[in-house]
Amino acid sequence: MKALIQRVTRARVTEGGEPLGAIAKGLLVFLGVAAADTEANAAKLAAKVVGLRLFDDKDGFMNLSAADVGAEMLVVSQFTLLADTRRGRRPSWSAAAPPEKAEALYELFASECARTLHVEKGRFRAMMEVELVNDGPVTLMVEDPPREP
């Protein structure tokens, strides 16, 4: 499971002009679910993301988590994070979980995060438009299980 995390001052997701979710200060999380991922991976990754110290303390150091600062989270499903581009020019999506499994783990991840933060979501399997203002910029890739760099 991969989470591409961006610290944002605001973000929103729409589908065909219809608003789906929007946040102010917080984290925009693009979530990719792999075929081998489990509920344990989703729960562990959610705890990791919620606890990451990505926000500045009074001295300007990134020592505070989203929970510490009352940040929000927008979670958007992003199977393309599982792209394999090692051969040729056309990405392979074979590592991505089948839609039913991916949706269940996406929902579990979001609900685990919602235990601590206000969470908004995109629509699973939808062609969405995502708008964001990256703060910093701060962008990280977090995986569970971790893969070698």
N, CA and C atoms as a LAMMPS dump frame, in Angstrom:
ITEM: TIMESTEP
0
ITEM: NUMBER OF ATOMS
447
ITEM: BOX BOUNDS ff ff ff
-5.0000000000000000e+02 5.0000000000000000e+02
-5.0000000000000000e+02 5.0000000000000000e+02
-5.0000000000000000e+02 5.0000000000000000e+02
ITEM: ATOMS id mol type element x y z
1 1 1 N 0.856 -1.155 0
2 1 2 C 0 0 0
3 1 3 C 0.905 1.221 0
4 2 1 N 0.597 2.155 -0.87
5 2 2 C 1.391 3.37 -0.996
6 2 3 C 0.522 4.582 -0.725
7 3 1 N 1.091 5.537 0.016
8 3 2 C 0.416 6.804 0.255
9 3 3 C 1.359 7.923 -0.168
10 4 1 N 0.952 8.684 -1.158
11 4 2 C 1.662 9.89 -1.539
12 4 3 C 0.985 11.02 -0.78
13 5 1 N 1.724 11.634 0.13
14 5 2 C 1.162 12.611 1.061
15 5 3 C 1.673 13.996 0.708
16 6 1 N 0.757 14.941 0.624
17 6 2 C 1.135 16.328 0.404
18 6 3 C 0.535 17.181 1.513
19 7 1 N 1.381 17.986 2.158
20 7 2 C 0.877 18.942 3.131
21 7 3 C 0.303 20.107 2.335
22 8 1 N -0.93 20.479 2.644
23 8 2 C -1.626 21.483 1.843
24 8 3 C -2.221 22.579 2.729
25 9 1 N -2.4 23.748 2.132
26 9 2 C -3.162 24.801 2.805
27 9 3 C -4.639 24.655 2.468
28 10 1 N -4.911 23.993 1.331
29 10 2 C -6.285 23.641 0.96
30 10 3 C -6.228 22.648 -0.192
31 11 1 N -7.284 21.833 -0.284
32 11 2 C -7.392 20.867 -1.382
33 11 3 C -8.86 20.51 -1.555
34 12 1 N -9.201 20.153 -2.793
35 12 2 C -10.568 19.691 -3.045
36 12 3 C -10.564 18.74 -4.213
37 13 1 N -11.571 17.887 -4.24
38 13 2 C -11.707 16.922 -5.317
39 13 3 C -13.137 17.005 -5.833
40 14 1 N -13.27 16.965 -7.153
41 14 2 C -14.577 17.018 -7.801
42 14 3 C -14.645 15.931 -8.865
43 15 1 N -15.867 15.596 -9.246
44 15 2 C -16.094 14.682 -10.364
45 15 3 C -17.132 15.338 -11.264
46 16 1 N -16.733 15.665 -12.486
47 16 2 C -17.647 16.316 -13.415
48 16 3 C -18.232 17.601 -12.862
49 17 1 N -17.442 18.34 -12.104
50 17 2 C -17.892 19.581 -11.504
51 17 3 C -18.616 19.412 -10.176
52 18 1 N -18.96 18.166 -9.811
53 18 2 C -19.646 17.909 -8.542
54 18 3 C -18.62 17.817 -7.411
55 19 1 N -18.765 18.655 -6.378
56 19 2 C -17.818 18.574 -5.256
57 19 3 C -17.969 17.25 -4.511
58 20 1 N -16.831 16.62 -4.221
59 20 2 C -16.832 15.364 -3.47
60 20 3 C -16.264 15.559 -2.073
61 21 1 N -15.183 16.296 -1.966
62 21 2 C -14.547 16.525 -0.676
63 21 3 C -13.634 17.72 -0.76
64 22 1 N -13.476 18.412 0.365
65 22 2 C -12.598 19.575 0.421
66 22 3 C -12.084 19.741 1.844
67 23 1 N -10.848 20.195 1.948
68 23 2 C -10.245 20.461 3.252
69 23 3 C -9.523 21.793 3.219
70 24 1 N -9.3 22.341 4.403
71 24 2 C -8.42 23.491 4.563
72 24 3 C -7.049 22.924 4.917
73 25 1 N -6.356 23.501 5.866
74 25 2 C -5.013 23.055 6.248
75 25 3 C -5.022 21.572 6.602
76 26 1 N -4.124 20.826 5.975
77 26 2 C -4.07 19.41 6.299
78 26 3 C -3.219 18.612 5.352
79 27 1 N -3.631 17.356 5.153
80 27 2 C -2.901 16.414 4.314
81 27 3 C -3.799 15.897 3.199
82 28 1 N -3.291 15.957 1.991
83 28 2 C -3.917 15.306 0.846
84 28 3 C -3.177 13.993 0.665
85 29 1 N -3.915 12.888 0.723
86 29 2 C -3.304 11.562 0.633
87 29 3 C -3.845 10.852 -0.601
88 30 1 N -2.941 10.586 -1.556
89 30 2 C -3.267 9.739 -2.696
90 30 3 C -2.898 8.325 -2.272
91 31 1 N -3.866 7.407 -2.33
92 31 2 C -3.665 6.065 -1.792
93 31 3 C -3.744 5.017 -2.89
94 32 1 N -2.677 4.226 -3.008
95 32 2 C -2.641 3.114 -3.947
96 32 3 C -2.627 1.798 -3.193
97 33 1 N -3.488 0.87 -3.578
98 33 2 C -3.597 -0.421 -2.898
99 33 3 C -3.059 -1.51 -3.812
100 34 1 N -2.108 -2.277 -3.292
101 34 2 C -1.498 -3.372 -4.055
102 34 3 C -2.265 -4.667 -3.827
103 35 1 N -2.112 -5.588 -4.757
104 35 2 C -2.815 -6.873 -4.689
105 35 3 C -2.497 -7.638 -3.411
106 36 1 N -1.285 -7.511 -2.912
107 36 2 C -0.877 -8.26 -1.724
108 36 3 C -1.236 -7.566 -0.415
109 37 1 N -1.81 -6.391 -0.458
110 37 2 C -2.107 -5.632 0.761
111 37 3 C -3.228 -6.266 1.576
112 38 1 N -3.175 -6.009 2.884
113 38 2 C -4.133 -6.578 3.829
114 38 3 C -4.747 -5.473 4.687
115 39 1 N -5.732 -5.859 5.496
116 39 2 C -6.319 -4.924 6.454
117 39 3 C -5.261 -4.431 7.436
118 40 1 N -4.342 -5.287 7.806
119 40 2 C -3.264 -4.891 8.727
120 40 3 C -2.402 -3.799 8.097
121 41 1 N -2.115 -3.92 6.791
122 41 2 C -1.343 -2.876 6.112
123 41 3 C -2.083 -1.549 6.143
124 42 1 N -3.395 -1.593 5.883
125 42 2 C -4.197 -0.367 5.862
126 42 3 C -4.203 0.309 7.228
127 43 1 N -4.387 -0.461 8.282
128 43 2 C -4.42 0.1 9.628
129 43 3 C -3.061 0.662 10.033
130 44 1 N -2.009 -0.074 9.714
131 44 2 C -0.656 0.376 10.075
132 44 3 C -0.284 1.645 9.307
133 45 1 N -0.616 1.686 8.027
134 45 2 C -0.301 2.866 7.222
135 45 3 C -1.108 4.072 7.704
136 46 1 N -2.364 3.87 8.048
137 46 2 C -3.186 4.978 8.553
138 46 3 C -2.574 5.557 9.826
139 47 1 N -2.172 4.703 10.745
140 47 2 C -1.552 5.179 11.985
141 47 3 C -0.267 5.943 11.701
142 48 1 N 0.502 5.448 10.751
143 48 2 C 1.758 6.104 10.383
144 48 3 C 1.492 7.499 9.814
145 49 1 N 0.552 7.593 8.884
146 49 2 C 0.266 8.878 8.225
147 49 3 C -0.272 9.889 9.23
148 50 1 N -1.206 9.476 10.062
149 50 2 C -1.785 10.383 11.057
150 50 3 C -0.715 10.883 12.02
151 51 1 N 0.248 10.043 12.35
152 51 2 C 1.269 10.403 13.33
153 51 3 C 2.5 11.091 12.781
154 52 1 N 2.635 11.163 11.454
155 52 2 C 3.829 11.801 10.887
156 52 3 C 3.931 13.256 11.323
157 53 1 N 5.108 13.644 11.712
158 53 2 C 5.33 15.02 12.164
159 53 3 C 5.711 15.886 10.958
160 54 1 N 4.693 16.44 10.327
161 54 2 C 4.875 17.206 9.096
162 54 3 C 4.515 18.679 9.229
163 55 1 N 4.124 19.089 10.435
164 55 2 C 3.701 20.468 10.646
165 55 3 C 4.664 21.169 11.598
166 56 1 N 4.845 22.461 11.361
167 56 2 C 5.816 23.24 12.126
168 56 3 C 5.36 23.528 13.549
169 57 1 N 6.317 23.459 14.46
170 57 2 C 6.079 23.902 15.831
171 57 3 C 6.345 25.413 15.897
172 58 1 N 6.31 25.981 17.095
173 58 2 C 6.477 27.426 17.24
174 58 3 C 7.858 27.903 16.809
175 59 1 N 8.823 26.979 16.744
176 59 2 C 10.181 27.337 16.34
177 59 3 C 10.446 27.085 14.859
178 60 1 N 9.412 26.645 14.129
179 60 2 C 9.562 26.424 12.698
180 60 3 C 10.105 25.057 12.314
181 61 1 N 10.134 24.115 13.249
182 61 2 C 10.604 22.767 12.959
183 61 3 C 9.412 21.835 12.772
184 62 1 N 9.52 20.898 11.846
185 62 2 C 8.432 19.948 11.609
186 62 3 C 8.431 18.919 12.743
187 63 1 N 7.761 19.274 13.835
188 63 2 C 7.697 18.43 15.021
189 63 3 C 6.276 18.062 15.414
190 64 1 N 5.274 18.511 14.643
191 64 2 C 3.882 18.297 15.023
192 64 3 C 3.154 17.456 13.98
193 65 1 N 2.282 16.584 14.459
194 65 2 C 1.484 15.745 13.562
195 65 3 C 0.209 16.472 13.163
196 66 1 N -0.507 15.884 12.216
197 66 2 C -1.8 16.433 11.802
198 66 3 C -2.746 16.509 12.995
199 67 1 N -2.723 15.5 13.849
200 67 2 C -3.575 15.495 15.035
201 67 3 C -3.189 16.626 15.991
202 68 1 N -1.888 16.888 16.129
203 68 2 C -1.412 17.94 17.033
204 68 3 C -1.925 19.321 16.638
205 69 1 N -2.078 19.551 15.327
206 69 2 C -2.453 20.889 14.855
207 69 3 C -3.918 20.979 14.416
208 70 1 N -4.67 19.909 14.591
209 70 2 C -6.078 19.92 14.191
210 70 3 C -6.262 19.983 12.686
211 71 1 N -5.345 19.351 11.956
212 71 2 C -5.412 19.353 10.497
213 71 3 C -6.504 18.409 10.004
214 72 1 N -6.865 18.566 8.751
215 72 2 C -7.839 17.709 8.093
216 72 3 C -7.111 16.815 7.099
217 73 1 N -7.835 15.839 6.542
218 73 2 C -7.248 14.942 5.553
219 73 3 C -8.245 14.709 4.42
220 74 1 N -7.716 14.728 3.197
221 74 2 C -8.477 14.367 2.008
222 74 3 C -7.808 13.141 1.421
223 75 1 N -8.56 12.037 1.308
224 75 2 C -8.018 10.775 0.799
225 75 3 C -8.603 10.516 -0.585
226 76 1 N -7.706 10.282 -1.552
227 76 2 C -8.105 10.055 -2.934
228 76 3 C -7.474 8.755 -3.409
229 77 1 N -8.294 7.851 -3.923
230 77 2 C -7.804 6.587 -4.454
231 77 3 C -6.95 6.847 -5.698
232 78 1 N -5.794 6.169 -5.789
233 78 2 C -4.862 6.44 -6.886
234 78 3 C -4.122 5.16 -7.266
235 79 1 N -4.781 4.285 -8.022
236 79 2 C -4.151 3.016 -8.38
237 79 3 C -2.891 3.22 -9.213
238 80 1 N -2.741 4.37 -9.862
239 80 2 C -1.569 4.601 -10.708
240 80 3 C -0.273 4.683 -9.898
241 81 1 N -0.371 4.804 -8.58
242 81 2 C 0.835 4.768 -7.749
243 81 3 C 1.507 3.396 -7.813
244 82 1 N 0.773 2.385 -8.255
245 82 2 C 1.306 1.028 -8.349
246 82 3 C 1.894 0.729 -9.724
247 83 1 N 2.072 1.742 -10.538
248 83 2 C 2.582 1.546 -11.899
249 83 3 C 3.97 0.919 -11.898
250 84 1 N 4.169 -0.015 -12.795
251 84 2 C 5.483 -0.602 -13.036
252 84 3 C 5.947 -0.063 -14.386
253 85 1 N 7.001 0.733 -14.36
254 85 2 C 7.502 1.37 -15.588
255 85 3 C 8.886 0.86 -15.978
256 86 1 N 9.249 -0.324 -15.475
257 86 2 C 10.586 -0.848 -15.748
258 86 3 C 10.795 -1.238 -17.204
259 87 1 N 9.728 -1.623 -17.905
260 87 2 C 9.878 -2.071 -19.293
261 87 3 C 9.034 -1.203 -20.199
262 88 1 N 9.611 -0.8 -21.297
263 88 2 C 8.871 -0.071 -22.31
264 88 3 C 8.372 1.286 -21.843
265 89 1 N 7.375 1.792 -22.551
266 89 2 C 6.834 3.11 -22.24
267 89 3 C 5.407 3.064 -21.722
268 90 1 N 4.796 1.896 -21.737
269 90 2 C 3.433 1.763 -21.23
270 90 3 C 3.488 1.162 -19.825
271 91 1 N 2.994 1.897 -18.822
272 91 2 C 3.008 1.35 -17.462
273 91 3 C 2.141 0.101 -17.348
274 92 1 N 2.567 -0.79 -16.48
275 92 2 C 1.776 -1.973 -16.15
276 92 3 C 1.109 -1.726 -14.809
277 93 1 N -0.137 -2.146 -14.692
278 93 2 C -0.889 -1.962 -13.447
279 93 3 C -1.094 -3.3 -12.739
280 94 1 N -0.334 -4.31 -13.102
281 94 2 C -0.564 -5.655 -12.575
282 94 3 C -0.379 -5.757 -11.064
283 95 1 N 0.361 -4.845 -10.447
284 95 2 C 0.562 -4.895 -8.993
285 95 3 C -0.63 -4.342 -8.218
286 96 1 N -1.51 -3.615 -8.896
287 96 2 C -2.661 -3.01 -8.215
288 96 3 C -3.674 -4.074 -7.802
289 97 1 N -4.326 -3.84 -6.683
290 97 2 C -5.364 -4.762 -6.197
291 97 3 C -6.581 -4.696 -7.094
292 98 1 N -7.342 -5.785 -7.194
293 98 2 C -8.607 -5.742 -7.924
294 98 3 C -9.529 -4.712 -7.253
295 99 1 N -10.425 -4.098 -8.025
296 99 2 C -11.247 -2.998 -7.496
297 99 3 C -11.983 -3.294 -6.195
298 100 1 N -12.579 -4.474 -6.046
299 100 2 C -13.341 -4.769 -4.835
300 100 3 C -12.443 -4.765 -3.598
301 101 1 N -11.3 -5.392 -3.713
302 101 2 C -10.358 -5.424 -2.594
303 101 3 C -9.792 -4.038 -2.333
304 102 1 N -9.418 -3.335 -3.398
305 102 2 C -8.839 -2.001 -3.246
306 102 3 C -9.823 -1.048 -2.567
307 103 1 N -11.077 -1.112 -2.967
308 103 2 C -12.066 -0.207 -2.371
309 103 3 C -12.24 -0.495 -0.883
310 104 1 N -12.302 -1.757 -0.512
311 104 2 C -12.47 -2.109 0.901
312 104 3 C -11.292 -1.6 1.739
313 105 1 N -10.068 -1.738 1.226
314 105 2 C -8.892 -1.284 1.974
315 105 3 C -8.774 0.241 1.961
316 106 1 N -9.185 0.883 0.883
317 106 2 C -9.248 2.348 0.814
318 106 3 C -10.209 2.868 1.884
319 107 1 N -11.387 2.262 1.981
320 107 2 C -12.38 2.681 2.975
321 107 3 C -11.865 2.433 4.394
322 108 1 N -11.194 1.302 4.598
323 108 2 C -10.634 1.006 5.914
324 108 3 C -9.571 2.034 6.291
325 109 1 N -8.674 2.356 5.366
326 109 2 C -7.65 3.36 5.619
327 109 3 C -8.301 4.684 6.035
328 110 1 N -9.29 5.136 5.269
329 110 2 C -9.955 6.409 5.56
330 110 3 C -10.65 6.366 6.922
331 111 1 N -11.312 5.266 7.236
332 111 2 C -12.019 5.185 8.518
333 111 3 C -11.042 5.135 9.691
334 112 1 N -9.892 4.486 9.512
335 112 2 C -8.87 4.476 10.563
336 112 3 C -8.336 5.884 10.801
337 113 1 N -8.102 6.633 9.741
338 113 2 C -7.635 8.015 9.883
339 113 3 C -8.705 8.883 10.544
340 114 1 N -9.974 8.603 10.239
341 114 2 C -11.089 9.388 10.776
342 114 3 C -11.275 9.178 12.284
343 115 1 N -10.612 8.202 12.854
344 115 2 C -10.653 8.047 14.316
345 115 3 C -9.975 9.234 14.999
346 116 1 N -9.05 9.888 14.267
347 116 2 C -8.254 10.971 14.838
348 116 3 C -8.504 12.312 14.164
349 117 1 N -8.7 12.302 12.849
350 117 2 C -8.814 13.538 12.065
351 117 3 C -10.154 13.633 11.367
352 118 1 N -10.507 14.844 10.956
353 118 2 C -11.647 15.001 10.049
354 118 3 C -11.166 14.562 8.664
355 119 1 N -11.858 13.592 8.064
356 119 2 C -11.435 13.031 6.775
357 119 3 C -12.526 13.239 5.738
358 120 1 N -12.118 13.733 4.584
359 120 2 C -12.96 13.827 3.393
360 120 3 C -12.387 12.84 2.384
361 121 1 N -13.207 12.427 1.417
362 121 2 C -12.74 11.44 0.435
363 121 3 C -13.184 11.814 -0.966
364 122 1 N -12.451 11.253 -1.921
365 122 2 C -12.897 11.27 -3.3
366 122 3 C -13.868 10.114 -3.515
367 123 1 N -14.172 9.834 -4.77
368 123 2 C -15.07 8.723 -5.106
369 123 3 C -14.229 7.622 -5.746
370 124 1 N -14.314 6.432 -5.19
371 124 2 C -13.529 5.307 -5.683
372 124 3 C -13.908 5.009 -7.137
373 125 1 N -12.903 4.756 -7.974
374 125 2 C -13.033 4.404 -9.397
375 125 3 C -13.636 5.518 -10.25
376 126 1 N -13.574 6.734 -9.778
377 126 2 C -14.113 7.856 -10.547
378 126 3 C -12.971 8.622 -11.204
379 127 1 N -13.278 9.269 -12.335
380 127 2 C -12.333 10.174 -12.973
381 127 3 C -12.531 11.527 -12.306
382 128 1 N -11.588 11.895 -11.444
383 128 2 C -11.741 13.083 -10.607
384 128 3 C -10.763 14.168 -11
385 129 1 N -11.088 15.37 -10.561
386 129 2 C -10.181 16.509 -10.675
387 129 3 C -9.781 16.893 -9.258
388 130 1 N -8.481 16.985 -9.033
389 130 2 C -7.974 17.323 -7.709
390 130 3 C -7.262 18.663 -7.8
391 131 1 N -7.651 19.569 -6.931
392 131 2 C -6.999 20.869 -6.84
393 131 3 C -6.353 20.975 -5.467
394 132 1 N -5.138 21.512 -5.436
395 132 2 C -4.458 21.647 -4.156
396 132 3 C -3.479 22.797 -4.176
397 133 1 N -3.197 23.296 -2.992
398 133 2 C -2.111 24.242 -2.793
399 133 3 C -1.153 23.564 -1.83
400 134 1 N -0.013 23.111 -2.368
401 134 2 C 0.987 22.403 -1.577
402 134 3 C 1.667 23.402 -0.657
403 135 1 N 1.789 23.052 0.595
404 135 2 C 2.369 23.92 1.618
405 135 3 C 3.798 23.494 1.88
406 136 1 N 4.734 24.299 1.479
407 136 2 C 6.149 23.997 1.74
408 136 3 C 7.034 24.178 0.523
409 137 1 N 6.969 23.343 -0.444
410 137 2 C 6.155 22.144 -0.588
411 137 3 C 6.679 20.992 0.262
412 138 1 N 5.742 20.233 0.805
413 138 2 C 6.055 19.027 1.556
414 138 3 C 5.303 17.882 0.891
415 139 1 N 6.062 16.915 0.362
416 139 2 C 5.486 15.746 -0.303
417 139 3 C 6.308 14.525 0.087
418 140 1 N 5.628 13.465 0.543
419 140 2 C 6.302 12.228 0.955
420 140 3 C 5.607 11.02 0.361
421 141 1 N 6.366 9.942 0.174
422 141 2 C 5.803 8.65 -0.185
423 141 3 C 6.026 7.729 1.015
424 142 1 N 4.935 7.134 1.5
425 142 2 C 5.016 6.217 2.636
426 142 3 C 4.377 4.905 2.172
427 143 1 N 5.015 3.774 2.537
428 143 2 C 4.531 2.468 2.103
429 143 3 C 4.444 1.504 3.274
430 144 1 N 3.465 0.61 3.208
431 144 2 C 3.399 -0.512 4.117
432 144 3 C 2.887 -1.718 3.325
433 145 1 N 3.633 -2.782 3.246
434 145 2 C 4.923 -2.931 3.888
435 145 3 C 5.984 -2.063 3.202
436 146 1 N 6.992 -1.639 3.966
437 146 2 C 8.033 -0.794 3.374
438 146 3 C 8.787 -1.557 2.282
439 147 1 N 9.153 -0.869 1.239
440 147 2 C 9.96 -1.456 0.17
441 147 3 C 11.337 -0.833 0.199
442 148 1 N 12.301 -1.563 -0.283
443 148 2 C 13.674 -1.058 -0.309
444 148 3 C 13.746 0.169 -1.238
445 149 1 N 14.486 1.216 -0.814
446 149 2 C 14.633 2.414 -1.657
447 149 3 C 15.415 2.144 -2.918
